[in-house]
Amino acid sequence: MATPMTSRESPPATWTSYRQALEMFLRGATLSSASRIALVVGTWLALINHGERLVHGEIPWIKIVLDYATPFVVSSLGFLAARRHSNVERLVRLLDDRSPKPS
């Protein structure tokens, strides 16, 4: 079982259980990259989906929040999937197999 982190420790680089993945998410491991993606994609989605209403001063707040939340969640899931311990191990094995062998 994983030991609890203190507030000064950084989150682990990989995870093996969904609980650990959730802890990484809640501790903000995905915040930096997912926020940038959500800002760009969410703005694009809001303009596409609600541009005309926004021009007329109608702001569908709930839908706009979802336009930003969706890419944030998808990006966070992608971030966490790339850091699943078994996926990282598989990538390391693949890279080792492709590296030139000394003669």
Backbone as XML, in Angstrom:
<?xml version="1.0"?>
<chain id="A" units="angstrom">
  <residue number="1" name="MET">
    <atom name="N" x="0.834" y="-1.170" z="0.000"/>
    <atom name="CA" x="0.000" y="0.000" z="0.000"/>
    <atom name="C" x="0.882" y="1.237" z="0.000"/>
  </residue>
  <residue number="2" name="ALA">
    <atom name="N" x="0.489" y="2.238" z="-0.788"/>
    <atom name="CA" x="1.274" y="3.459" z="-0.910"/>
    <atom name="C" x="1.213" y="4.254" z="0.382"/>
  </residue>
  <residue number="3" name="THR">
    <atom name="N" x="2.337" y="4.887" z="0.713"/>
    <atom name="CA" x="2.347" y="5.722" z="1.898"/>
    <atom name="C" x="1.813" y="7.098" z="1.537"/>
  </residue>
  <residue number="4" name="PRO">
    <atom name="N" x="1.104" y="7.740" z="2.470"/>
    <atom name="CA" x="0.570" y="9.070" z="2.176"/>
    <atom name="C" x="1.698" y="10.061" z="1.942"/>
  </residue>
  <residue number="5" name="MET">
    <atom name="N" x="1.483" y="10.984" z="1.013"/>
    <atom name="CA" x="2.492" y="11.990" z="0.718"/>
    <atom name="C" x="2.305" y="13.186" z="1.642"/>
  </residue>
  <residue number="6" name="THR">
    <atom name="N" x="3.412" y="13.828" z="1.969"/>
    <atom name="CA" x="3.314" y="15.092" z="2.676"/>
    <atom name="C" x="3.064" y="16.179" z="1.651"/>
  </residue>
  <residue number="7" name="SER">
    <atom name="N" x="2.715" y="17.358" z="2.097"/>
    <atom name="CA" x="2.364" y="18.437" z="1.176"/>
    <atom name="C" x="3.548" y="18.878" z="0.318"/>
  </residue>
  <residue number="8" name="ARG">
    <atom name="N" x="4.771" y="18.568" z="0.709"/>
    <atom name="CA" x="5.946" y="19.005" z="-0.042"/>
    <atom name="C" x="6.422" y="17.971" z="-1.058"/>
  </residue>
  <residue number="9" name="GLU">
    <atom name="N" x="5.918" y="16.770" z="-0.981"/>
    <atom name="CA" x="6.325" y="15.734" z="-1.923"/>
    <atom name="C" x="5.602" y="15.909" z="-3.246"/>
  </residue>
  <residue number="10" name="SER">
    <atom name="N" x="6.293" y="15.553" z="-4.323"/>
    <atom name="CA" x="5.632" y="15.597" z="-5.619"/>
    <atom name="C" x="4.903" y="14.270" z="-5.837"/>
  </residue>
  <residue number="11" name="PRO">
    <atom name="N" x="3.875" y="14.280" z="-6.672"/>
    <atom name="CA" x="3.145" y="13.041" z="-6.918"/>
    <atom name="C" x="4.044" y="12.024" z="-7.624"/>
  </residue>
  <residue number="12" name="PRO">
    <atom name="N" x="3.737" y="10.745" z="-7.492"/>
    <atom name="CA" x="4.557" y="9.731" z="-8.147"/>
    <atom name="C" x="4.490" y="9.888" z="-9.665"/>
  </residue>
  <residue number="13" name="ALA">
    <atom name="N" x="5.510" y="9.397" z="-10.349"/>
    <atom name="CA" x="5.576" y="9.532" z="-11.809"/>
    <atom name="C" x="4.642" y="8.550" z="-12.512"/>
  </residue>
  <residue number="14" name="THR">
    <atom name="N" x="4.373" y="7.408" z="-11.889"/>
    <atom name="CA" x="3.495" y="6.403" z="-12.486"/>
    <atom name="C" x="2.488" y="5.926" z="-11.440"/>
  </residue>
  <residue number="15" name="TRP">
    <atom name="N" x="1.491" y="5.190" z="-11.911"/>
    <atom name="CA" x="0.477" y="4.651" z="-11.005"/>
    <atom name="C" x="0.153" y="3.214" z="-11.410"/>
  </residue>
  <residue number="16" name="THR">
    <atom name="N" x="-0.300" y="2.432" z="-10.419"/>
    <atom name="CA" x="-0.675" y="1.040" z="-10.674"/>
    <atom name="C" x="-2.136" y="0.761" z="-10.339"/>
  </residue>
  <residue number="17" name="SER">
    <atom name="N" x="-2.746" y="1.581" z="-9.499"/>
    <atom name="CA" x="-4.158" y="1.381" z="-9.157"/>
    <atom name="C" x="-4.934" y="2.649" z="-9.513"/>
  </residue>
  <residue number="18" name="TYR">
    <atom name="N" x="-6.228" y="2.482" z="-9.742"/>
    <atom name="CA" x="-7.050" y="3.638" z="-10.066"/>
    <atom name="C" x="-7.093" y="4.633" z="-8.912"/>
  </residue>
  <residue number="19" name="ARG">
    <atom name="N" x="-6.950" y="4.143" z="-7.713"/>
    <atom name="CA" x="-6.902" y="5.041" z="-6.551"/>
    <atom name="C" x="-5.678" y="5.948" z="-6.641"/>
  </residue>
  <residue number="20" name="GLN">
    <atom name="N" x="-4.532" y="5.378" z="-7.028"/>
    <atom name="CA" x="-3.329" y="6.185" z="-7.189"/>
    <atom name="C" x="-3.505" y="7.204" z="-8.323"/>
  </residue>
  <residue number="21" name="ALA">
    <atom name="N" x="-4.162" y="6.794" z="-9.403"/>
    <atom name="CA" x="-4.418" y="7.724" z="-10.509"/>
    <atom name="C" x="-5.299" y="8.869" z="-10.038"/>
  </residue>
  <residue number="22" name="LEU">
    <atom name="N" x="-6.331" y="8.561" z="-9.272"/>
    <atom name="CA" x="-7.210" y="9.597" z="-8.739"/>
    <atom name="C" x="-6.438" y="10.535" z="-7.814"/>
  </residue>
  <residue number="23" name="GLU">
    <atom name="N" x="-5.563" y="9.968" z="-6.986"/>
    <atom name="CA" x="-4.746" y="10.798" z="-6.095"/>
    <atom name="C" x="-3.844" y="11.729" z="-6.902"/>
  </residue>
  <residue number="24" name="MET">
    <atom name="N" x="-3.243" y="11.218" z="-7.992"/>
    <atom name="CA" x="-2.412" y="12.070" z="-8.853"/>
    <atom name="C" x="-3.245" y="13.219" z="-9.415"/>
  </residue>
  <residue number="25" name="PHE">
    <atom name="N" x="-4.454" y="12.887" z="-9.887"/>
    <atom name="CA" x="-5.335" y="13.909" z="-10.451"/>
    <atom name="C" x="-5.699" y="14.953" z="-9.393"/>
  </residue>
  <residue number="26" name="LEU">
    <atom name="N" x="-6.108" y="14.500" z="-8.209"/>
    <atom name="CA" x="-6.532" y="15.412" z="-7.150"/>
    <atom name="C" x="-5.388" y="16.268" z="-6.620"/>
  </residue>
  <residue number="27" name="ARG">
    <atom name="N" x="-4.175" y="15.762" z="-6.704"/>
    <atom name="CA" x="-3.011" y="16.529" z="-6.253"/>
    <atom name="C" x="-2.497" y="17.485" z="-7.335"/>
  </residue>
  <residue number="28" name="GLY">
    <atom name="N" x="-3.147" y="17.479" z="-8.498"/>
    <atom name="CA" x="-2.815" y="18.462" z="-9.517"/>
    <atom name="C" x="-1.764" y="18.047" z="-10.521"/>
  </residue>
  <residue number="29" name="ALA">
    <atom name="N" x="-1.484" y="16.747" z="-10.631"/>
    <atom name="CA" x="-0.460" y="16.300" z="-11.571"/>
    <atom name="C" x="-0.808" y="16.652" z="-13.010"/>
  </residue>
  <residue number="30" name="THR">
    <atom name="N" x="-2.091" y="16.710" z="-13.335"/>
    <atom name="CA" x="-2.513" y="16.987" z="-14.702"/>
    <atom name="C" x="-2.837" y="18.460" z="-14.930"/>
  </residue>
  <residue number="31" name="LEU">
    <atom name="N" x="-2.831" y="19.245" z="-13.880"/>
    <atom name="CA" x="-3.345" y="20.611" z="-13.929"/>
    <atom name="C" x="-2.660" y="21.491" z="-14.970"/>
  </residue>
  <residue number="32" name="SER">
    <atom name="N" x="-1.358" y="21.484" z="-15.011"/>
    <atom name="CA" x="-0.635" y="22.379" z="-15.905"/>
    <atom name="C" x="-0.931" y="22.094" z="-17.376"/>
  </residue>
  <residue number="33" name="SER">
    <atom name="N" x="-0.713" y="20.860" z="-17.792"/>
    <atom name="CA" x="-0.916" y="20.539" z="-19.212"/>
    <atom name="C" x="-2.392" y="20.539" z="-19.592"/>
  </residue>
  <residue number="34" name="ALA">
    <atom name="N" x="-3.243" y="19.994" z="-18.744"/>
    <atom name="CA" x="-4.671" y="19.926" z="-19.062"/>
    <atom name="C" x="-5.311" y="21.312" z="-19.097"/>
  </residue>
  <residue number="35" name="SER">
    <atom name="N" x="-4.843" y="22.214" z="-18.262"/>
    <atom name="CA" x="-5.395" y="23.580" z="-18.253"/>
    <atom name="C" x="-5.088" y="24.301" z="-19.553"/>
  </residue>
  <residue number="36" name="ARG">
    <atom name="N" x="-3.864" y="24.168" z="-20.034"/>
    <atom name="CA" x="-3.498" y="24.823" z="-21.299"/>
    <atom name="C" x="-4.320" y="24.273" z="-22.456"/>
  </residue>
  <residue number="37" name="ILE">
    <atom name="N" x="-4.471" y="22.977" z="-22.493"/>
    <atom name="CA" x="-5.262" y="22.358" z="-23.559"/>
    <atom name="C" x="-6.722" y="22.778" z="-23.451"/>
  </residue>
  <residue number="38" name="ALA">
    <atom name="N" x="-7.263" y="22.781" z="-22.243"/>
    <atom name="CA" x="-8.660" y="23.174" z="-22.042"/>
    <atom name="C" x="-8.890" y="24.628" z="-22.436"/>
  </residue>
  <residue number="39" name="LEU">
    <atom name="N" x="-7.920" y="25.485" z="-22.185"/>
    <atom name="CA" x="-8.063" y="26.884" z="-22.548"/>
    <atom name="C" x="-8.191" y="27.049" z="-24.063"/>
  </residue>
  <residue number="40" name="VAL">
    <atom name="N" x="-7.323" y="26.389" z="-24.804"/>
    <atom name="CA" x="-7.343" y="26.506" z="-26.266"/>
    <atom name="C" x="-8.564" y="25.800" z="-26.849"/>
  </residue>
  <residue number="41" name="VAL">
    <atom name="N" x="-8.735" y="24.529" z="-26.520"/>
    <atom name="CA" x="-9.824" y="23.740" z="-27.108"/>
    <atom name="C" x="-11.181" y="24.225" z="-26.600"/>
  </residue>
  <residue number="42" name="GLY">
    <atom name="N" x="-11.275" y="24.563" z="-25.319"/>
    <atom name="CA" x="-12.532" y="25.050" z="-24.763"/>
    <atom name="C" x="-12.981" y="26.355" z="-25.401"/>
  </residue>
  <residue number="43" name="THR">
    <atom name="N" x="-12.032" y="27.257" z="-25.651"/>
    <atom name="CA" x="-12.367" y="28.510" z="-26.327"/>
    <atom name="C" x="-12.875" y="28.234" z="-27.730"/>
  </residue>
  <residue number="44" name="TRP">
    <atom name="N" x="-12.178" y="27.365" z="-28.437"/>
    <atom name="CA" x="-12.593" y="26.988" z="-29.789"/>
    <atom name="C" x="-14.004" y="26.377" z="-29.775"/>
  </residue>
  <residue number="45" name="LEU">
    <atom name="N" x="-14.248" y="25.453" z="-28.859"/>
    <atom name="CA" x="-15.574" y="24.829" z="-28.771"/>
    <atom name="C" x="-16.660" y="25.844" z="-28.422"/>
  </residue>
  <residue number="46" name="ALA">
    <atom name="N" x="-16.365" y="26.741" z="-27.489"/>
    <atom name="CA" x="-17.355" y="27.747" z="-27.096"/>
    <atom name="C" x="-17.711" y="28.656" z="-28.271"/>
  </residue>
  <residue number="47" name="LEU">
    <atom name="N" x="-16.700" y="29.038" z="-29.039"/>
    <atom name="CA" x="-16.961" y="29.890" z="-30.205"/>
    <atom name="C" x="-17.757" y="29.158" z="-31.268"/>
  </residue>
  <residue number="48" name="ILE">
    <atom name="N" x="-17.404" y="27.906" z="-31.522"/>
    <atom name="CA" x="-18.132" y="27.118" z="-32.525"/>
    <atom name="C" x="-19.573" y="26.875" z="-32.077"/>
  </residue>
  <residue number="49" name="ASN">
    <atom name="N" x="-19.732" y="26.441" z="-30.832"/>
    <atom name="CA" x="-21.050" y="26.037" z="-30.349"/>
    <atom name="C" x="-21.970" y="27.193" z="-29.976"/>
  </residue>
  <residue number="50" name="HIS">
    <atom name="N" x="-21.394" y="28.315" z="-29.537"/>
    <atom name="CA" x="-22.224" y="29.376" z="-28.968"/>
    <atom name="C" x="-21.881" y="30.764" z="-29.495"/>
  </residue>
  <residue number="51" name="GLY">
    <atom name="N" x="-21.097" y="30.839" z="-30.566"/>
    <atom name="CA" x="-20.635" y="32.129" z="-31.077"/>
    <atom name="C" x="-21.738" y="33.119" z="-31.341"/>
  </residue>
  <residue number="52" name="GLU">
    <atom name="N" x="-22.776" y="32.704" z="-32.026"/>
    <atom name="CA" x="-23.869" y="33.620" z="-32.366"/>
    <atom name="C" x="-24.579" y="34.126" z="-31.114"/>
  </residue>
  <residue number="53" name="ARG">
    <atom name="N" x="-24.804" y="33.230" z="-30.169"/>
    <atom name="CA" x="-25.467" y="33.639" z="-28.919"/>
    <atom name="C" x="-24.582" y="34.610" z="-28.137"/>
  </residue>
  <residue number="54" name="LEU">
    <atom name="N" x="-23.261" y="34.363" z="-28.148"/>
    <atom name="CA" x="-22.347" y="35.247" z="-27.433"/>
    <atom name="C" x="-22.339" y="36.646" z="-28.048"/>
  </residue>
  <residue number="55" name="VAL">
    <atom name="N" x="-22.391" y="36.708" z="-29.380"/>
    <atom name="CA" x="-22.428" y="37.996" z="-30.068"/>
    <atom name="C" x="-23.666" y="38.785" z="-29.663"/>
  </residue>
  <residue number="56" name="HIS">
    <atom name="N" x="-24.754" y="38.101" z="-29.416"/>
    <atom name="CA" x="-26.003" y="38.763" z="-29.026"/>
    <atom name="C" x="-26.130" y="38.953" z="-27.512"/>
  </residue>
  <residue number="57" name="GLY">
    <atom name="N" x="-25.068" y="38.682" z="-26.783"/>
    <atom name="CA" x="-25.063" y="38.925" z="-25.341"/>
    <atom name="C" x="-25.676" y="37.823" z="-24.507"/>
  </residue>
  <residue number="58" name="GLU">
    <atom name="N" x="-26.034" y="36.709" z="-25.121"/>
    <atom name="CA" x="-26.574" y="35.574" z="-24.370"/>
    <atom name="C" x="-25.412" y="34.658" z="-24.007"/>
  </residue>
  <residue number="59" name="ILE">
    <atom name="N" x="-25.254" y="34.390" z="-22.745"/>
    <atom name="CA" x="-24.131" y="33.557" z="-22.308"/>
    <atom name="C" x="-24.672" y="32.289" z="-21.656"/>
  </residue>
  <residue number="60" name="PRO">
    <atom name="N" x="-24.590" y="31.165" z="-22.357"/>
    <atom name="CA" x="-25.043" y="29.884" z="-21.789"/>
    <atom name="C" x="-23.960" y="29.298" z="-20.872"/>
  </residue>
  <residue number="61" name="TRP">
    <atom name="N" x="-23.892" y="29.809" z="-19.648"/>
    <atom name="CA" x="-22.787" y="29.494" z="-18.744"/>
    <atom name="C" x="-22.550" y="27.998" z="-18.552"/>
  </residue>
  <residue number="62" name="ILE">
    <atom name="N" x="-23.583" y="27.249" z="-18.333"/>
    <atom name="CA" x="-23.411" y="25.813" z="-18.077"/>
    <atom name="C" x="-22.754" y="25.138" z="-19.277"/>
  </residue>
  <residue number="63" name="LYS">
    <atom name="N" x="-23.229" y="25.445" z="-20.463"/>
    <atom name="CA" x="-22.667" y="24.833" z="-21.671"/>
    <atom name="C" x="-21.225" y="25.277" z="-21.910"/>
  </residue>
  <residue number="64" name="ILE">
    <atom name="N" x="-20.934" y="26.521" z="-21.608"/>
    <atom name="CA" x="-19.559" y="27.001" z="-21.785"/>
    <atom name="C" x="-18.624" y="26.328" z="-20.787"/>
  </residue>
  <residue number="65" name="VAL">
    <atom name="N" x="-19.080" y="26.162" z="-19.553"/>
    <atom name="CA" x="-18.267" y="25.444" z="-18.559"/>
    <atom name="C" x="-17.984" y="24.024" z="-19.060"/>
  </residue>
  <residue number="66" name="LEU">
    <atom name="N" x="-18.988" y="23.372" z="-19.639"/>
    <atom name="CA" x="-18.783" y="22.025" z="-20.184"/>
    <atom name="C" x="-17.841" y="22.039" z="-21.381"/>
  </residue>
  <residue number="67" name="ASP">
    <atom name="N" x="-17.865" y="23.107" z="-22.181"/>
    <atom name="CA" x="-16.934" y="23.226" z="-23.304"/>
    <atom name="C" x="-15.489" y="23.252" z="-22.829"/>
  </residue>
  <residue number="68" name="TYR">
    <atom name="N" x="-15.239" y="23.810" z="-21.660"/>
    <atom name="CA" x="-13.887" y="23.835" z="-21.090"/>
    <atom name="C" x="-13.588" y="22.575" z="-20.276"/>
  </residue>
  <residue number="69" name="ALA">
    <atom name="N" x="-14.587" y="22.058" z="-19.580"/>
    <atom name="CA" x="-14.372" y="20.879" z="-18.735"/>
    <atom name="C" x="-14.081" y="19.629" z="-19.555"/>
  </residue>
  <residue number="70" name="THR">
    <atom name="N" x="-14.724" y="19.509" z="-20.711"/>
    <atom name="CA" x="-14.539" y="18.308" z="-21.524"/>
    <atom name="C" x="-13.089" y="18.121" z="-21.965"/>
  </residue>
  <residue number="71" name="PRO">
    <atom name="N" x="-12.444" y="19.114" z="-22.587"/>
    <atom name="CA" x="-11.041" y="18.890" z="-22.959"/>
    <atom name="C" x="-10.115" y="18.768" z="-21.746"/>
  </residue>
  <residue number="72" name="PHE">
    <atom name="N" x="-10.491" y="19.397" z="-20.620"/>
    <atom name="CA" x="-9.677" y="19.244" z="-19.413"/>
    <atom name="C" x="-9.682" y="17.793" z="-18.941"/>
  </residue>
  <residue number="73" name="VAL">
    <atom name="N" x="-10.864" y="17.194" z="-18.892"/>
    <atom name="CA" x="-10.987" y="15.802" z="-18.437"/>
    <atom name="C" x="-10.309" y="14.850" z="-19.430"/>
  </residue>
  <residue number="74" name="VAL">
    <atom name="N" x="-10.542" y="15.051" z="-20.714"/>
    <atom name="CA" x="-9.946" y="14.169" z="-21.728"/>
    <atom name="C" x="-8.424" y="14.270" z="-21.682"/>
  </residue>
  <residue number="75" name="SER">
    <atom name="N" x="-7.903" y="15.475" z="-21.562"/>
    <atom name="CA" x="-6.456" y="15.660" z="-21.483"/>
    <atom name="C" x="-5.884" y="15.021" z="-20.217"/>
  </residue>
  <residue number="76" name="SER">
    <atom name="N" x="-6.588" y="15.172" z="-19.116"/>
    <atom name="CA" x="-6.137" y="14.558" z="-17.858"/>
    <atom name="C" x="-6.110" y="13.040" z="-17.966"/>
  </residue>
  <residue number="77" name="LEU">
    <atom name="N" x="-7.136" y="12.463" z="-18.588"/>
    <atom name="CA" x="-7.167" y="11.010" z="-18.760"/>
    <atom name="C" x="-6.024" y="10.544" z="-19.652"/>
  </residue>
  <residue number="78" name="GLY">
    <atom name="N" x="-5.731" y="11.293" z="-20.701"/>
    <atom name="CA" x="-4.599" y="10.951" z="-21.569"/>
    <atom name="C" x="-3.279" y="11.037" z="-20.819"/>
  </residue>
  <residue number="79" name="PHE">
    <atom name="N" x="-3.121" y="12.070" z="-20.010"/>
    <atom name="CA" x="-1.926" y="12.247" z="-19.193"/>
    <atom name="C" x="-1.736" y="11.045" z="-18.266"/>
  </residue>
  <residue number="80" name="LEU">
    <atom name="N" x="-2.826" y="10.671" z="-17.592"/>
    <atom name="CA" x="-2.741" y="9.554" z="-16.651"/>
    <atom name="C" x="-2.527" y="8.220" z="-17.370"/>
  </residue>
  <residue number="81" name="ALA">
    <atom name="N" x="-3.160" y="8.024" z="-18.519"/>
    <atom name="CA" x="-2.974" y="6.773" z="-19.266"/>
    <atom name="C" x="-1.518" y="6.606" z="-19.679"/>
  </residue>
  <residue number="82" name="ALA">
    <atom name="N" x="-0.879" y="7.698" z="-20.055"/>
    <atom name="CA" x="0.525" y="7.631" z="-20.458"/>
    <atom name="C" x="1.441" y="7.314" z="-19.285"/>
  </residue>
  <residue number="83" name="ARG">
    <atom name="N" x="0.970" y="7.528" z="-18.073"/>
    <atom name="CA" x="1.791" y="7.292" z="-16.889"/>
    <atom name="C" x="1.386" y="6.052" z="-16.104"/>
  </residue>
  <residue number="84" name="ARG">
    <atom name="N" x="0.501" y="5.252" z="-16.688"/>
    <atom name="CA" x="0.160" y="3.979" z="-16.047"/>
    <atom name="C" x="1.412" y="3.112" z="-16.057"/>
  </residue>
  <residue number="85" name="HIS">
    <atom name="N" x="1.746" y="2.549" z="-14.933"/>
    <atom name="CA" x="3.007" y="1.830" z="-14.771"/>
    <atom name="C" x="3.205" y="0.757" z="-15.844"/>
  </residue>
  <residue number="86" name="SER">
    <atom name="N" x="2.178" y="-0.011" z="-16.134"/>
    <atom name="CA" x="2.323" y="-1.070" z="-17.141"/>
    <atom name="C" x="2.583" y="-0.485" z="-18.526"/>
  </residue>
  <residue number="87" name="ASN">
    <atom name="N" x="1.998" y="0.663" z="-18.847"/>
    <atom name="CA" x="2.250" y="1.293" z="-20.145"/>
    <atom name="C" x="3.680" y="1.813" z="-20.235"/>
  </residue>
  <residue number="88" name="VAL">
    <atom name="N" x="4.176" y="2.374" z="-19.140"/>
    <atom name="CA" x="5.548" y="2.879" z="-19.117"/>
    <atom name="C" x="6.532" y="1.719" z="-19.261"/>
  </residue>
  <residue number="89" name="GLU">
    <atom name="N" x="6.272" y="0.616" z="-18.544"/>
    <atom name="CA" x="7.152" y="-0.555" z="-18.668"/>
    <atom name="C" x="7.161" y="-1.090" z="-20.097"/>
  </residue>
  <residue number="90" name="ARG">
    <atom name="N" x="6.002" y="-1.161" z="-20.735"/>
    <atom name="CA" x="5.904" y="-1.644" z="-22.112"/>
    <atom name="C" x="6.691" y="-0.733" z="-23.060"/>
  </residue>
  <residue number="91" name="LEU">
    <atom name="N" x="6.618" y="0.565" z="-22.868"/>
    <atom name="CA" x="7.353" y="1.509" z="-23.696"/>
    <atom name="C" x="8.854" y="1.345" z="-23.501"/>
  </residue>
  <residue number="92" name="VAL">
    <atom name="N" x="9.287" y="1.172" z="-22.274"/>
    <atom name="CA" x="10.716" y="0.978" z="-22.002"/>
    <atom name="C" x="11.215" y="-0.288" z="-22.691"/>
  </residue>
  <residue number="93" name="ARG">
    <atom name="N" x="10.434" y="-1.386" z="-22.609"/>
    <atom name="CA" x="10.835" y="-2.634" z="-23.286"/>
    <atom name="C" x="10.917" y="-2.427" z="-24.796"/>
  </residue>
  <residue number="94" name="LEU">
    <atom name="N" x="9.950" y="-1.727" z="-25.353"/>
    <atom name="CA" x="9.936" y="-1.464" z="-26.789"/>
    <atom name="C" x="11.154" y="-0.647" z="-27.196"/>
  </residue>
  <residue number="95" name="LEU">
    <atom name="N" x="11.476" y="0.381" z="-26.435"/>
    <atom name="CA" x="12.643" y="1.193" z="-26.752"/>
    <atom name="C" x="13.939" y="0.408" z="-26.584"/>
  </residue>
  <residue number="96" name="ASP">
    <atom name="N" x="14.017" y="-0.458" z="-25.583"/>
    <atom name="CA" x="15.198" y="-1.297" z="-25.406"/>
    <atom name="C" x="15.386" y="-2.257" z="-26.577"/>
  </residue>
  <residue number="97" name="ASP">
    <atom name="N" x="14.278" y="-2.807" z="-27.074"/>
    <atom name="CA" x="14.354" y="-3.727" z="-28.199"/>
    <atom name="C" x="14.831" y="-3.040" z="-29.474"/>
  </residue>
  <residue number="98" name="ARG">
    <atom name="N" x="14.551" y="-1.767" z="-29.608"/>
    <atom name="CA" x="14.910" y="-1.018" z="-30.823"/>
    <atom name="C" x="16.273" y="-0.364" z="-30.752"/>
  </residue>
  <residue number="99" name="SER">
    <atom name="N" x="16.848" y="-0.281" z="-29.571"/>
    <atom name="CA" x="18.145" y="0.386" z="-29.459"/>
    <atom name="C" x="19.244" y="-0.508" z="-30.043"/>
  </residue>
  <residue number="100" name="PRO">
    <atom name="N" x="20.260" y="0.118" z="-30.672"/>
    <atom name="CA" x="21.341" y="-0.683" z="-31.268"/>
    <atom name="C" x="22.115" y="-1.440" z="-30.185"/>
  </residue>
  <residue number="101" name="LYS">
    <atom name="N" x="22.435" y="-2.665" z="-30.491"/>
    <atom name="CA" x="23.165" y="-3.508" z="-29.553"/>
    <atom name="C" x="24.666" y="-3.357" z="-29.804"/>
  </residue>
  <residue number="102" name="PRO">
    <atom name="N" x="25.459" y="-3.214" z="-28.734"/>
    <atom name="CA" x="26.930" y="-3.105" z="-28.922"/>
    <atom name="C" x="27.488" y="-4.428" z="-29.446"/>
  </residue>
  <residue number="103" name="SER">
    <atom name="N" x="28.467" y="-4.323" z="-30.322"/>
    <atom name="CA" x="29.074" y="-5.552" z="-30.883"/>
    <atom name="C" x="30.264" y="-5.987" z="-30.105"/>
  </residue>
</chain>
